[in-house]
Amino acid sequence: MSHQLADIEIRLLVEAIYLRYGQDFRDYAQASLKRRVLQAQHRMGAASITALQERVLHDAEGFAQLLQYLTVPVSEMFRDPPYFVALRRHVVPVLRTYPSLKVWVAGCSTGEEPYSLAILLKEEGLLERSILYATDINHASLEKARRGAFALDAMQGFTRNYQRAGGLRSFSDYYTAAYGGALFDRSLRDSITFADHSLATDAVFSETHLVSCRNVLIYFNRPLQDRALGLFHESLAHRGFLGLGSKETLEFSSHAGRFEPVSKPDRLYRKKPEAG
């Protein structure tokens, strides 16, 4: 099959998904989208991308299966530890000044990032006055995140990240090991509201003081990156903070002038005051 034909089939597939399910992948970065569609085609045993399209159009379960490939539900707790060190140093002192806090984790996958932030806020004495919104388009990932249960064999890596991220306690204080898994404390789970939200199609839903969206924008093309950054700017309260992934930047965005760097190496930014 020619590359040109595959590209046409992928365009038809994502258009069909949008029309049938309302999920919009049309502005995802073409190279990574193509790689994931071809992987899904192979793993799901479809003879062609067109055959895959036919299956997901007529079978919601087939679409749910495809979504696991398109949304890359892979993460880890306290990923990129220096980011969390920077949050403690630069952001937490400002967050302390608010009587109540709202944090938005966009593209939360299976929950590693919101649970990491909940632990950080708990250690800084802020969790009781905080609401964390964790959003994603993948229902299966959100269900897993709501349970707050992770594989026990992942805890060793998570613990190393936590320690390097400036953790103040023993990481095992936050979970109970049972049946080969690790269940995180109810106080952490209760602080997080998990919800379906698409950065491609949905609007802002709340004013927030910190938006953390890491390793998500790399999968978008430039117009969709700009749309997402516009949502984050709109959501953030006066002088709110934005955290991006290690391979992401604001520099080439149409919104670059609306933020100032707080810690550029850690991709941490702050909303500039509105010109008055």
Phi and psi restraints in degrees (value plus and minus 20) as a CYANA .aco file:
   2 SER   PHI     -93.3   -53.3
   2 SER   PSI     135.0   175.0
   3 HIS   PHI     -81.3   -41.3
   3 HIS   PSI     -58.1   -18.1
   4 GLN   PHI     -83.3   -43.3
   4 GLN   PSI     -62.4   -22.4
   5 LEU   PHI     -86.0   -46.0
   5 LEU   PSI     -60.6   -20.6
   6 ALA   PHI     -81.7   -41.7
   6 ALA   PSI     -61.5   -21.5
   7 ASP   PHI     -82.5   -42.5
   7 ASP   PSI     -58.8   -18.8
   8 ILE   PHI     -84.9   -44.9
   8 ILE   PSI     -64.3   -24.3
   9 GLU   PHI     -82.5   -42.5
   9 GLU   PSI     -58.8   -18.8
  10 ILE   PHI     -87.4   -47.4
  10 ILE   PSI     -60.5   -20.5
  11 ARG   PHI     -80.8   -40.8
  11 ARG   PSI     -60.8   -20.8
  12 LEU   PHI     -88.0   -48.0
  12 LEU   PSI     -58.4   -18.4
  13 LEU   PHI     -82.0   -42.0
  13 LEU   PSI     -70.5   -30.5
  14 VAL   PHI     -89.4   -49.4
  14 VAL   PSI     -50.9   -10.9
  15 GLU   PHI     -86.3   -46.3
  15 GLU   PSI     -62.0   -22.0
  16 ALA   PHI     -83.6   -43.6
  16 ALA   PSI     -61.9   -21.9
  17 ILE   PHI     -80.9   -40.9
  17 ILE   PSI     -62.6   -22.6
  18 TYR   PHI     -83.3   -43.3
  18 TYR   PSI     -65.1   -25.1
  19 LEU   PHI     -89.2   -49.2
  19 LEU   PSI     -55.7   -15.7
  20 ARG   PHI    -105.4   -65.4
  20 ARG   PSI     -61.2   -21.2
  21 TYR   PHI    -138.3   -98.3
  21 TYR   PSI     -28.5    11.5
  22 GLY   PHI      57.9    97.9
  22 GLY   PSI     -15.8    24.2
  23 GLN   PHI    -109.8   -69.8
  23 GLN   PSI     109.1   149.1
  24 ASP   PHI    -130.8   -90.8
  24 ASP   PSI      84.8   124.8
  25 PHE   PHI    -126.8   -86.8
  25 PHE   PSI      -9.2    30.8
  26 ARG   PHI     -87.3   -47.3
  26 ARG   PSI     -43.7    -3.7
  27 ASP   PHI    -130.5   -90.5
  27 ASP   PSI       4.0    44.0
  28 TYR   PHI     -99.6   -59.6
  28 TYR   PSI     131.0   171.0
  29 ALA   PHI     -77.5   -37.5
  29 ALA   PSI     106.5   146.5
  30 GLN   PHI     -81.9   -41.9
  30 GLN   PSI     -62.6   -22.6
  31 ALA   PHI     -83.7   -43.7
  31 ALA   PSI     -68.0   -28.0
  32 SER   PHI     -91.9   -51.9
  32 SER   PSI     -54.9   -14.9
  33 LEU   PHI     -82.4   -42.4
  33 LEU   PSI     -64.8   -24.8
  34 LYS   PHI     -81.5   -41.5
  34 LYS   PSI     -63.8   -23.8
  35 ARG   PHI     -80.0   -40.0
  35 ARG   PSI     -61.5   -21.5
  36 ARG   PHI     -94.8   -54.8
  36 ARG   PSI     -56.1   -16.1
  37 VAL   PHI     -84.1   -44.1
  37 VAL   PSI     -63.4   -23.4
  38 LEU   PHI     -85.4   -45.4
  38 LEU   PSI     -56.6   -16.6
  39 GLN   PHI     -84.9   -44.9
  39 GLN   PSI     -63.2   -23.2
  40 ALA   PHI     -83.5   -43.5
  40 ALA   PSI     -62.8   -22.8
  41 GLN   PHI     -76.2   -36.2
  41 GLN   PSI     -66.1   -26.1
  42 HIS   PHI     -85.9   -45.9
  42 HIS   PSI     -69.7   -29.7
  43 ARG   PHI     -88.5   -48.5
  43 ARG   PSI     -50.1   -10.1
  44 MET   PHI    -111.6   -71.6
  44 MET   PSI     -19.0    21.0
  45 GLY   PHI      50.7    90.7
  45 GLY   PSI      10.8    50.8
  46 ALA   PHI    -109.8   -69.8
  46 ALA   PSI     117.5   157.5
  47 ALA   PHI     -87.6   -47.6
  47 ALA   PSI     -46.8    -6.8
  48 SER   PHI    -175.7  -135.7
  48 SER   PSI     150.2   190.2
  49 ILE   PHI     -85.7   -45.7
  49 ILE   PSI     -54.4   -14.4
  50 THR   PHI     -83.3   -43.3
  50 THR   PSI     -60.1   -20.1
  51 ALA   PHI     -85.1   -45.1
  51 ALA   PSI     -57.9   -17.9
  52 LEU   PHI     -83.3   -43.3
  52 LEU   PSI     -61.4   -21.4
  53 GLN   PHI     -80.9   -40.9
  53 GLN   PSI     -64.9   -24.9
  54 GLU   PHI     -80.2   -40.2
  54 GLU   PSI     -60.7   -20.7
  55 ARG   PHI     -84.4   -44.4
  55 ARG   PSI     -68.8   -28.8
  56 VAL   PHI     -91.6   -51.6
  56 VAL   PSI     -46.7    -6.7
  57 LEU   PHI     -86.3   -46.3
  57 LEU   PSI     -56.1   -16.1
  58 HIS   PHI    -120.7   -80.7
  58 HIS   PSI     -23.9    16.1
  59 ASP   PHI    -161.2  -121.2
  59 ASP   PSI      86.4   126.4
  60 ALA   PHI     -82.0   -42.0
  60 ALA   PSI     -53.1   -13.1
  61 GLU   PHI     -85.2   -45.2
  61 GLU   PSI     -57.7   -17.7
  62 GLY   PHI     -82.9   -42.9
  62 GLY   PSI     -58.9   -18.9
  63 PHE   PHI     -86.1   -46.1
  63 PHE   PSI     -61.6   -21.6
  64 ALA   PHI     -80.2   -40.2
  64 ALA   PSI     -57.4   -17.4
  65 GLN   PHI     -87.2   -47.2
  65 GLN   PSI     -64.3   -24.3
  66 LEU   PHI     -81.7   -41.7
  66 LEU   PSI     -56.2   -16.2
  67 LEU   PHI     -80.1   -40.1
  67 LEU   PSI     -49.7    -9.7
  68 GLN   PHI     -83.6   -43.6
  68 GLN   PSI     -49.8    -9.8
  69 TYR   PHI    -104.6   -64.6
  69 TYR   PSI     -55.3   -15.3
  70 LEU   PHI     -96.1   -56.1
  70 LEU   PSI     -45.0    -5.0
  71 THR   PHI    -125.1   -85.1
  71 THR   PSI     -19.6    20.4
  72 VAL   PHI      27.7    67.7
  72 VAL   PSI      45.7    85.7
  73 PRO   PHI     -98.0   -58.0
  73 PRO   PSI      48.9    88.9
  74 VAL   PHI    -150.0  -110.0
  74 VAL   PSI     107.3   147.3
  75 SER   PHI    -178.4  -138.4
  75 SER   PSI    -197.6  -157.6
  76 GLU   PHI    -173.2  -133.2
  76 GLU   PSI     137.4   177.4
  77 MET   PHI     -95.3   -55.3
  77 MET   PSI     122.9   162.9
  78 PHE   PHI      32.3    72.3
  78 PHE   PSI      19.3    59.3
  79 ARG   PHI     -81.0   -41.0
  79 ARG   PSI     117.4   157.4
  80 ASP   PHI      36.2    76.2
  80 ASP   PSI      50.7    90.7
  81 PRO   PHI     -70.5   -30.5
  81 PRO   PSI     -56.9   -16.9
  82 PRO   PHI     -78.7   -38.7
  82 PRO   PSI     -45.7    -5.7
  83 TYR   PHI     -81.1   -41.1
  83 TYR   PSI     -63.0   -23.0
  84 PHE   PHI     -93.5   -53.5
  84 PHE   PSI     -52.6   -12.6
  85 VAL   PHI     -81.3   -41.3
  85 VAL   PSI     -62.5   -22.5
  86 ALA   PHI     -85.5   -45.5
  86 ALA   PSI     -57.5   -17.5
  87 LEU   PHI     -81.2   -41.2
  87 LEU   PSI     -66.1   -26.1
  88 ARG   PHI     -80.5   -40.5
  88 ARG   PSI     -61.0   -21.0
  89 ARG   PHI     -97.2   -57.2
  89 ARG   PSI     -63.8   -23.8
  90 HIS   PHI    -123.8   -83.8
  90 HIS   PSI     -49.6    -9.6
  91 VAL   PHI    -121.9   -81.9
  91 VAL   PSI     -64.2   -24.2
  92 VAL   PHI     -74.9   -34.9
  92 VAL   PSI     -63.8   -23.8
  93 PRO   PHI     -77.9   -37.9
  93 PRO   PSI     -53.0   -13.0
  94 VAL   PHI     -96.0   -56.0
  94 VAL   PSI     -61.4   -21.4
  95 LEU   PHI     -80.4   -40.4
  95 LEU   PSI     -50.4   -10.4
  96 ARG   PHI     -80.9   -40.9
  96 ARG   PSI     -44.0    -4.0
  97 THR   PHI     -99.8   -59.8
  97 THR   PSI     -28.3    11.7
  98 TYR   PHI    -116.0   -76.0
  98 TYR   PSI     120.5   160.5
  99 PRO   PHI     -89.7   -49.7
  99 PRO   PSI     -48.7    -8.7
 100 SER   PHI    -165.0  -125.0
 100 SER   PSI     133.1   173.1
 101 LEU   PHI    -148.8  -108.8
 101 LEU   PSI     125.0   165.0
 102 LYS   PHI    -148.9  -108.9
 102 LYS   PSI     110.5   150.5
 103 VAL   PHI    -143.6  -103.6
 103 VAL   PSI     115.6   155.6
 104 TRP   PHI    -136.4   -96.4
 104 TRP   PSI      99.1   139.1
 105 VAL   PHI    -122.0   -82.0
 105 VAL   PSI      86.3   126.3
 106 ALA   PHI    -114.5   -74.5
 106 ALA   PSI     111.5   151.5
 107 GLY   PHI      51.7    91.7
 107 GLY   PSI      34.1    74.1
 108 CYS   PHI     -98.5   -58.5
 108 CYS   PSI     -28.5    11.5
 109 SER   PHI      34.1    74.1
 109 SER   PSI    -149.3  -109.3
 110 THR   PHI    -112.5   -72.5
 110 THR   PSI      -8.2    31.8
 111 GLY   PHI      84.9   124.9
 111 GLY   PSI     -20.7    19.3
 112 GLU   PHI     -80.0   -40.0
 112 GLU   PSI     -61.8   -21.8
 113 GLU   PHI     -87.6   -47.6
 113 GLU   PSI     -69.9   -29.9
 114 PRO   PHI     -82.5   -42.5
 114 PRO   PSI     -56.5   -16.5
 115 TYR   PHI     -86.4   -46.4
 115 TYR   PSI     -57.1   -17.1
 116 SER   PHI     -81.4   -41.4
 116 SER   PSI     -65.4   -25.4
 117 LEU   PHI     -87.4   -47.4
 117 LEU   PSI     -56.3   -16.3
 118 ALA   PHI     -82.4   -42.4
 118 ALA   PSI     -60.7   -20.7
 119 ILE   PHI     -84.5   -44.5
 119 ILE   PSI     -64.8   -24.8
 120 LEU   PHI     -79.1   -39.1
 120 LEU   PSI     -66.8   -26.8
 121 LEU   PHI     -84.6   -44.6
 121 LEU   PSI     -56.2   -16.2
 122 LYS   PHI     -83.6   -43.6
 122 LYS   PSI     -64.2   -24.2
 123 GLU   PHI     -87.6   -47.6
 123 GLU   PSI     -46.3    -6.3
 124 GLU   PHI    -112.4   -72.4
 124 GLU   PSI     -12.7    27.3
 125 GLY   PHI      52.9    92.9
 125 GLY   PSI       2.5    42.5
 126 LEU   PHI    -132.5   -92.5
 126 LEU   PSI     -28.7    11.3
 127 LEU   PHI     -84.8   -44.8
 127 LEU   PSI     -57.1   -17.1
 128 GLU   PHI     -84.4   -44.4
 128 GLU   PSI     -42.8    -2.8
 129 ARG   PHI    -127.3   -87.3
 129 ARG   PSI      -2.2    37.8
 130 SER   PHI    -135.8   -95.8
 130 SER   PSI     126.1   166.1
 131 ILE   PHI    -139.5   -99.5
 131 ILE   PSI     107.7   147.7
 132 LEU   PHI    -126.8   -86.8
 132 LEU   PSI     106.0   146.0
 133 TYR   PHI    -121.4   -81.4
 133 TYR   PSI     103.0   143.0
 134 ALA   PHI    -138.6   -98.6
 134 ALA   PSI      98.1   138.1
 135 THR   PHI    -143.4  -103.4
 135 THR   PSI     131.8   171.8
 136 ASP   PHI    -182.6  -142.6
 136 ASP   PSI     146.8   186.8
 137 ILE   PHI    -118.6   -78.6
 137 ILE   PSI     -26.1    13.9
 138 ASN   PHI    -117.4   -77.4
 138 ASN   PSI      88.2   128.2
 139 HIS   PHI     -82.7   -42.7
 139 HIS   PSI     -58.9   -18.9
 140 ALA   PHI     -84.3   -44.3
 140 ALA   PSI     -61.0   -21.0
 141 SER   PHI     -84.4   -44.4
 141 SER   PSI     -62.0   -22.0
 142 LEU   PHI     -83.4   -43.4
 142 LEU   PSI     -59.6   -19.6
 143 GLU   PHI     -83.6   -43.6
 143 GLU   PSI     -62.5   -22.5
 144 LYS   PHI     -83.5   -43.5
 144 LYS   PSI     -61.7   -21.7
 145 ALA   PHI     -82.9   -42.9
 145 ALA   PSI     -60.6   -20.6
 146 ARG   PHI     -80.8   -40.8
 146 ARG   PSI     -54.7   -14.7
 147 ARG   PHI     -89.4   -49.4
 147 ARG   PSI     -48.3    -8.3
 148 GLY   PHI      47.2    87.2
 148 GLY   PSI       8.0    48.0
 149 ALA   PHI    -135.1   -95.1
 149 ALA   PSI     111.6   151.6
 150 PHE   PHI    -150.8  -110.8
 150 PHE   PSI     139.2   179.2
 151 ALA   PHI     -82.7   -42.7
 151 ALA   PSI     115.3   155.3
 152 LEU   PHI     -83.1   -43.1
 152 LEU   PSI     -53.2   -13.2
 153 ASP   PHI     -92.5   -52.5
 153 ASP   PSI     -28.2    11.8
 154 ALA   PHI    -105.6   -65.6
 154 ALA   PSI     -34.6     5.4
 155 MET   PHI     -84.9   -44.9
 155 MET   PSI     -51.9   -11.9
 156 GLN   PHI     -82.3   -42.3
 156 GLN   PSI     -66.8   -26.8
 157 GLY   PHI     -86.2   -46.2
 157 GLY   PSI     -61.0   -21.0
 158 PHE   PHI     -81.0   -41.0
 158 PHE   PSI     -59.8   -19.8
 159 THR   PHI     -84.2   -44.2
 159 THR   PSI     -62.9   -22.9
 160 ARG   PHI     -81.2   -41.2
 160 ARG   PSI     -64.3   -24.3
 161 ASN   PHI     -80.1   -40.1
 161 ASN   PSI     -65.5   -25.5
 162 TYR   PHI     -78.9   -38.9
 162 TYR   PSI     -64.3   -24.3
 163 GLN   PHI     -84.6   -44.6
 163 GLN   PSI     -61.7   -21.7
 164 ARG   PHI     -91.3   -51.3
 164 ARG   PSI     -40.0     0.0
 165 ALA   PHI    -106.9   -66.9
 165 ALA   PSI     -13.6    26.4
 166 GLY   PHI      69.3   109.3
 166 GLY   PSI       0.9    40.9
 167 GLY   PHI     -74.5   -34.5
 167 GLY   PSI     122.0   162.0
 168 LEU   PHI    -122.3   -82.3
 168 LEU   PSI     -28.0    12.0
 169 ARG   PHI    -151.9  -111.9
 169 ARG   PSI    -190.3  -150.3
 170 SER   PHI    -103.1   -63.1
 170 SER   PSI     109.3   149.3
 171 PHE   PHI     -79.3   -39.3
 171 PHE   PSI     -51.6   -11.6
 172 SER   PHI     -87.4   -47.4
 172 SER   PSI     -31.6     8.4
 173 ASP   PHI     -85.0   -45.0
 173 ASP   PSI     -40.1    -0.1
 174 TYR   PHI    -116.4   -76.4
 174 TYR   PSI     -23.0    17.0
 175 TYR   PHI    -164.6  -124.6
 175 TYR   PSI     140.7   180.7
 176 THR   PHI    -135.1   -95.1
 176 THR   PSI     110.1   150.1
 177 ALA   PHI    -106.3   -66.3
 177 ALA   PSI     108.3   148.3
 178 ALA   PHI    -179.6  -139.6
 178 ALA   PSI     115.9   155.9
 179 TYR   PHI      35.3    75.3
 179 TYR   PSI      19.3    59.3
 180 GLY   PHI      57.5    97.5
 180 GLY   PSI     -13.7    26.3
 181 GLY   PHI    -148.0  -108.0
 181 GLY   PSI     153.6   193.6
 182 ALA   PHI    -142.7  -102.7
 182 ALA   PSI      99.0   139.0
 183 LEU   PHI    -123.3   -83.3
 183 LEU   PSI     101.5   141.5
 184 PHE   PHI     -98.7   -58.7
 184 PHE   PSI     133.8   173.8
 185 ASP   PHI     -76.8   -36.8
 185 ASP   PSI     126.8   166.8
 186 ARG   PHI     -81.1   -41.1
 186 ARG   PSI     -54.0   -14.0
 187 SER   PHI     -80.8   -40.8
 187 SER   PSI     -53.1   -13.1
 188 LEU   PHI     -94.5   -54.5
 188 LEU   PSI     -66.6   -26.6
 189 ARG   PHI     -82.6   -42.6
 189 ARG   PSI     -59.0   -19.0
 190 ASP   PHI     -90.5   -50.5
 190 ASP   PSI     -38.9     1.1
 191 SER   PHI    -103.4   -63.4
 191 SER   PSI     -30.4     9.6
 192 ILE   PHI    -131.7   -91.7
 192 ILE   PSI     109.4   149.4
 193 THR   PHI    -123.7   -83.7
 193 THR   PSI      93.7   133.7
 194 PHE   PHI    -113.1   -73.1
 194 PHE   PSI     115.2   155.2
 195 ALA   PHI    -171.1  -131.1
 195 ALA   PSI     132.2   172.2
 196 ASP   PHI     -96.9   -56.9
 196 ASP   PSI     105.5   145.5
 197 HIS   PHI    -175.8  -135.8
 197 HIS   PSI     113.6   153.6
 198 SER   PHI    -129.4   -89.4
 198 SER   PSI     105.9   145.9
 199 LEU   PHI     -90.4   -50.4
 199 LEU   PSI     -35.2     4.8
 200 ALA   PHI    -105.6   -65.6
 200 ALA   PSI     -48.7    -8.7
 201 THR   PHI    -149.4  -109.4
 201 THR   PSI     -42.5    -2.5
 202 ASP   PHI    -113.4   -73.4
 202 ASP   PSI     145.6   185.6
 203 ALA   PHI    -122.5   -82.5
 203 ALA   PSI     157.0   197.0
 204 VAL   PHI     -86.9   -46.9
 204 VAL   PSI     122.8   162.8
 205 PHE   PHI    -138.7   -98.7
 205 PHE   PSI     -31.8     8.2
 206 SER   PHI    -183.2  -143.2
 206 SER   PSI     134.4   174.4
 207 GLU   PHI     -99.2   -59.2
 207 GLU   PSI     115.0   155.0
 208 THR   PHI    -151.8  -111.8
 208 THR   PSI     142.0   182.0
 209 HIS   PHI    -124.3   -84.3
 209 HIS   PSI     -40.9    -0.9
 210 LEU   PHI    -164.8  -124.8
 210 LEU   PSI     110.4   150.4
 211 VAL   PHI    -135.6   -95.6
 211 VAL   PSI     106.0   146.0
 212 SER   PHI    -138.1   -98.1
 212 SER   PSI      93.8   133.8
 213 CYS   PHI    -155.5  -115.5
 213 CYS   PSI      73.8   113.8
 214 ARG   PHI    -136.4   -96.4
 214 ARG   PSI     114.5   154.5
 215 ASN   PHI      40.5    80.5
 215 ASN   PSI      17.0    57.0
 216 VAL   PHI    -136.2   -96.2
 216 VAL   PSI     -67.0   -27.0
 217 LEU   PHI     -82.9   -42.9
 217 LEU   PSI     -44.0    -4.0
 218 ILE   PHI     -83.1   -43.1
 218 ILE   PSI     -38.3     1.7
 219 TYR   PHI    -112.3   -72.3
 219 TYR   PSI     -21.3    18.7
 220 PHE   PHI    -124.2   -84.2
 220 PHE   PSI     134.0   174.0
 221 ASN   PHI    -100.8   -60.8
 221 ASN   PSI     155.1   195.1
 222 ARG   PHI     -79.7   -39.7
 222 ARG   PSI     -65.6   -25.6
 223 PRO   PHI     -80.1   -40.1
 223 PRO   PSI     -58.3   -18.3
 224 LEU   PHI     -94.2   -54.2
 224 LEU   PSI     -54.7   -14.7
 225 GLN   PHI     -78.7   -38.7
 225 GLN   PSI     -65.2   -25.2
 226 ASP   PHI     -83.8   -43.8
 226 ASP   PSI     -58.3   -18.3
 227 ARG   PHI     -82.1   -42.1
 227 ARG   PSI     -66.4   -26.4
 228 ALA   PHI     -83.3   -43.3
 228 ALA   PSI     -65.2   -25.2
 229 LEU   PHI     -84.0   -44.0
 229 LEU   PSI     -53.4   -13.4
 230 GLY   PHI     -84.3   -44.3
 230 GLY   PSI     -59.9   -19.9
 231 LEU   PHI     -83.0   -43.0
 231 LEU   PSI     -63.0   -23.0
 232 PHE   PHI     -84.1   -44.1
 232 PHE   PSI     -62.5   -22.5
 233 HIS   PHI     -81.4   -41.4
 233 HIS   PSI     -63.1   -23.1
 234 GLU   PHI     -86.1   -46.1
 234 GLU   PSI     -55.9   -15.9
 235 SER   PHI     -92.6   -52.6
 235 SER   PSI     -54.5   -14.5
 236 LEU   PHI     -90.1   -50.1
 236 LEU   PSI     116.6   156.6
 237 ALA   PHI     -87.3   -47.3
 237 ALA   PSI     152.0   192.0
 238 HIS   PHI     -69.4   -29.4
 238 HIS   PSI     101.7   141.7
 239 ARG   PHI      44.2    84.2
 239 ARG   PSI       8.7    48.7
 240 GLY   PHI     -92.0   -52.0
 240 GLY   PSI     148.6   188.6
 241 PHE   PHI    -130.4   -90.4
 241 PHE   PSI     128.6   168.6
 242 LEU   PHI    -150.9  -110.9
 242 LEU   PSI     108.9   148.9
 243 GLY   PHI    -135.1   -95.1
 243 GLY   PSI     110.6   150.6
 244 LEU   PHI    -135.8   -95.8
 244 LEU   PSI     155.3   195.3
 245 GLY   PHI     -99.2   -59.2
 245 GLY   PSI     146.1   186.1
 246 SER   PHI     -84.5   -44.5
 246 SER   PSI     -42.9    -2.9
 247 LYS   PHI    -124.6   -84.6
 247 LYS   PSI      -7.2    32.8
 248 GLU   PHI    -133.9   -93.9
 248 GLU   PSI     133.9   173.9
 249 THR   PHI    -170.4  -130.4
 249 THR   PSI     137.3   177.3
 250 LEU   PHI    -109.9   -69.9
 250 LEU   PSI     -32.8     7.2
 251 GLU   PHI     -76.7   -36.7
 251 GLU   PSI     -55.7   -15.7
 252 PHE   PHI    -121.2   -81.2
 252 PHE   PSI     -10.2    29.8
 253 SER   PHI    -106.4   -66.4
 253 SER   PSI     134.8   174.8
 254 SER   PHI     -88.2   -48.2
 254 SER   PSI     -32.6     7.4
 255 HIS   PHI    -119.6   -79.6
 255 HIS   PSI     -14.2    25.8
 256 ALA   PHI     -75.1   -35.1
 256 ALA   PSI     -59.1   -19.1
 257 GLY   PHI     -94.5   -54.5
 257 GLY   PSI     -25.2    14.8
 258 ARG   PHI    -116.4   -76.4
 258 ARG   PSI     -22.6    17.4
 259 PHE   PHI    -150.4  -110.4
 259 PHE   PSI     136.3   176.3
 260 GLU   PHI    -143.6  -103.6
 260 GLU   PSI     125.1   165.1
 261 PRO   PHI     -89.7   -49.7
 261 PRO   PSI     117.6   157.6
 262 VAL   PHI    -120.4   -80.4
 262 VAL   PSI     -65.8   -25.8
 263 SER   PHI    -166.6  -126.6
 263 SER   PSI      73.7   113.7
 264 LYS   PHI     -79.7   -39.7
 264 LYS   PSI     -62.1   -22.1
 265 PRO   PHI     -80.6   -40.6
 265 PRO   PSI     -48.7    -8.7
 266 ASP   PHI    -117.4   -77.4
 266 ASP   PSI     -13.0    27.0
 267 ARG   PHI      36.5    76.5
 267 ARG   PSI      24.9    64.9
 268 LEU   PHI    -133.6   -93.6
 268 LEU   PSI     106.7   146.7
 269 TYR   PHI    -149.7  -109.7
 269 TYR   PSI     144.1   184.1
 270 ARG   PHI    -151.9  -111.9
 270 ARG   PSI     119.7   159.7
 271 LYS   PHI     -86.4   -46.4
 271 LYS   PSI     110.4   150.4
 272 LYS   PHI     -93.8   -53.8
 272 LYS   PSI     131.7   171.7
 273 PRO   PHI     -80.3   -40.3
 273 PRO   PSI     124.1   164.1
 274 GLU   PHI     -88.9   -48.9
 274 GLU   PSI     118.0   158.0
 275 ALA   PHI     -85.4   -45.4
 275 ALA   PSI     108.9   148.9
